[in-house]
């Protein structure tokens, strides 16, 4: 085999390797993009009954479905109480807890509103980690042995990891479960909706941060 023929064989092999690498990269990108809706979701098998459920703060549509999901757990007898995490005051300086209680009484009745516990968070709470740290003392005051974090389905993987980490430090020995509810701002086929795409991008970015740089903060 001449030198030119050997060089031709090497070039052919390089081209084949490059094509294979590009193909595998495209397959990976396809699986990442079109399967990443499921990547964000990680729910736990819930126990027959937990001491409480904690509803995380979110957008107005997200908060509504999260509260409803927690009340459903209460109605089915899967939790004994529901804790709502909420800011102390509204933008206009009015306390939020009394308004929230009236809303729940009107929508679900006093039978279930009597099982609601409020945990007011300071205004600087602006992340899942900060919320977990702010709510942890309230959970400790309840003397729960386990509780369910109720949040939007797309938020369950990141929220579960953060809440287990914080709880292990602030309230060691307490078992944490996650329960996701369908959120109107997100759908599994997220690329078909501008709002879902925006929600996916934001949550995916936060998940990557939590899995990389976030670990260094512990």
Long-range contacts (C-beta under 8 A, 24 or more apart in sequence): 33-191, 34-191, 36-200, 36-204, 37-154, 37-186, 37-187, 37-188, 37-189, 37-190, 37-200, 38-188, 39-157, 39-204, 39-207, 40-153, 40-154, 40-155, 40-156, 40-157, 40-158, 40-200, 40-203, 40-204, 40-207, 41-153, 41-154, 41-156, 41-157, 41-180, 42-156, 42-157, 42-160, 42-178, 43-153, 43-156, 43-178, 43-179, 43-180, 44-160, 44-177, 44-178, 44-179, 46-73, 46-78, 46-148, 46-177, 46-179, 47-78, 47-146, 47-177, 48-78, 49-77, 49-78, 49-79, 49-80, 50-78, 50-79, 50-80, 50-144, 50-146, 50-147, 50-148, 50-177, 51-79, 51-80, 51-81, 51-142, 51-144, 51-145, 51-146, 51-147, 52-79, 52-80, 52-81, 52-82, 52-83, 52-117, 52-139, 52-142, 52-144, 52-147, 52-148, 53-79, 53-81, 53-82, 53-83, 53-147, 53-148, 53-149, 53-150, 53-179, 54-82, 54-83, 54-85, 54-119, 54-135, 54-139, 54-147, 54-148, 54-149, 54-150, 55-82, 55-83, 55-84, 55-85, 55-150, 55-151, 56-85, 56-128, 56-131, 56-149, 56-150, 56-151, 56-155, 56-159, 57-85, 57-86, 57-87, 57-121, 57-125, 57-131, 58-151, 58-152, 58-155, 58-183, 59-185, 61-183, 61-184, 61-185, 62-152, 62-183, 62-184, 62-185, 65-152, 65-181, 65-182, 65-183, 65-184, 66-150, 66-151, 66-152, 66-181, 67-104, 68-181, 69-150, 69-179, 69-181, 70-148, 70-150, 71-104, 71-108, 71-112, 73-148, 73-150, 73-179, 74-112, 74-115, 75-112, 78-148, 79-147, 79-148, 80-115, 81-115, 81-116, 81-117, 81-142, 82-115, 82-116, 82-117, 83-116, 83-117, 83-118, 83-119, 83-135, 83-138, 83-139, 83-142, 83-147, 84-116, 84-117, 84-118, 84-119, 85-119, 85-121, 85-131, 85-134, 85-135, 86-118, 86-119, 86-120, 86-121, 87-120, 87-121, 87-122, 87-123, 87-125, 88-120, 88-121, 88-122, 88-123, 89-123, 96-120, 117-142, 128-155, 128-158, 128-159, 128-162, 128-163, 128-206, 129-162, 129-166, 129-214, 132-162, 132-163, 132-166, 132-167, 133-166, 133-170, 136-166, 136-167, 136-170, 136-171, 137-170, 139-167, 139-170, 139-171, 139-174, 140-170, 140-171, 144-174, 145-173, 145-174, 145-175, 146-174, 146-175, 146-176, 146-177, 147-174, 147-175, 147-176, 147-177, 148-177, 148-178, 148-179, 149-176, 149-177, 149-178, 149-179, 150-179, 150-180, 150-181, 151-178, 151-179, 151-180, 151-181, 152-180, 152-181, 152-182, 152-183, 152-185, 152-186, 153-180, 153-181, 153-182, 153-183, 153-186, 154-180, 154-183, 154-186, 154-199, 154-200, 154-203, 155-180, 155-183, 155-203, 156-180, 157-207, 158-203, 158-206, 158-207, 158-210, 161-210, 162-210, 162-214, 165-218
